[in-house]
Amino acid sequence: MKHRIVVLGAGYAGAIAAGRLARRLHRDDVEITLVNAETEFVERVRLHQLAGGQDLPSRPLRDLYAGTGVRLRTAWVTSVDADRGTVGLTGEQGAETLPYDTLVYALGSTAGALDVPGAAEHAHGLSGKRDALRLRARLAELEPGATVLVVGGGLTGIEAATEIAEARPDLDVSLAARDAVGGGLGEKARRHLYTVFGRLGVTVHENADIARVEAHRVVTGEGREIPARLTVWTAGFAVHPIAAATTLEVSDTGRIVVDASMRSVSHPDVYAVGDAALAEGPGGRPLRMSCATASPMAWQAADSLAARLTGRKVPENTIGYAAQCISLGRRDAVFQKVTRADEATSTVVTGRFGARIKEFICSGAAWSVSHPTMLLPSRRRRL
């Protein structure tokens, strides 16, 4: 019988892992099934553009994997039984159980901290295509002068606030963060960030811990009110609860704990990649949830799994960082060079050239998914 590999989730991590496995392993020996709730690959790093009114190219998964041998299943994952080696699915044919010999878990993350009172009822997320389209429709309904508040001072919040402000200069856009906005950036990058905020008319509220979200305002922990006809919530991400409901070893946030090869420390037939995995980076610090780590995690998992199945040496690599890239609308960006441990250096590129670098990186990430079996020479090994 063929070795059954099931990949859950076709975001950056899952899509790349499935394609790389198809390139590494012979289809006569393995059966690779990619399960995803949507029929298309979604460029998550561009969702702020979609929300701002731009249209993104359609990338049907059936086209991406044509001729690769990867089987596609459009279904929702409802459960994982890591002891029995099965996955529960709900699709067009109803509920069913899918067995596996090896599982690659890449279900990603959703908007976090929605347990803040009123956030789930009144705030819009930006963690998926449907969220972005709902936000886009809501923005189109706003009259000139309406207040829009983006909650979250990380990269997603910054990109959302500047994209909305540039696309709709008639709106009153503000950004609220619990700590400093862009706190991981260097001094030069933060100066440019605030210059762009000023140019686009984005009001910044730092040290604003949002305690309650209402229909037309938010209230901070200190009782300060910030007007918000529309609230966009980007304050952190949370993983899907499926892994935490299994016998897999997970962190206190529900991420699957993996070793350097992206293999579960509790179940050797399970690998986890992307936002759903807790892996150590340089200095022993956990890798952050980002596209910057999703791709190398997928490479590491696929190469390690292929090596184990074919009796070869498992590669030993430590995933590190190179840069942080932040879009500031369509004509500006910050490219912040960082150390492998994700610490800001003095090398910063901004403005139009920074925007071109960011676009090159985003396009490259999409290309790596659109050409899942062209990332390395054909080296299919027999089991």
Number of C-alpha atoms within 10 A of each C-alpha: 7 12 16 16 23 25 26 27 26 26 24 28 31 30 27 27 31 31 28 26 27 25 25 23 25 16 19 12 15 21 20 26 20 24 24 24 17 16 16 17 23 21 22 20 18 21 24 28 22 20 26 26 19 13 11 12 9 10 16 14 21 15 11 19 22 11 9 16 17 22 15 18 17 17 23 18 20 14 17 24 17 20 11 10 15 18 19 16 22 16 13 9 8 8 13 12 15 12 16 22 16 21 26 28 23 27 28 27 19 18 20 16 15 20 10 12 14 15 22 15 11 19 22 21 25 24 22 15 20 13 16 23 18 15 24 20 13 13 19 13 10 16 10 11 13 17 20 25 28 29 29 28 26 19 18 23 26 26 23 28 30 29 23 26 24 21 17 19 15 15 20 21 26 23 25 27 22 16 15 17 23 20 12 17 23 18 15 16 22 18 12 18 23 16 12 18 21 12 12 22 18 24 16 21 19 15 14 21 19 24 17 17 23 18 15 16 18 26 17 17 12 10 12 12 14 19 18 22 18 24 26 22 27 27 22 19 17 19 21 18 16 15 22 18 13 14 13 21 17 21 12 8 13 20 27 28 21 23 15 19 24 27 25 24 17 16 16 12 18 24 27 31 34 31 28 26 32 25 27 19 19 15 9 9 12 13 23 18 19 16 19 21 20 25 23 21 28 29 22 24 26 27 22 22 27 24 18 13 17 14 12 12 11 16 15 10 10 15 18 19 19 15 20 20 23 23 29 27 23 15 13 21 27 27 24 25 21 21 13 16 17 20 16 20 15 13 13 21 19 23 16 15 15 22 23 18 18 21 17 12 14 17 12 12 18 19 13 17 29 20 15 22 23 14 15 10 9 13 11 15 17 15 16
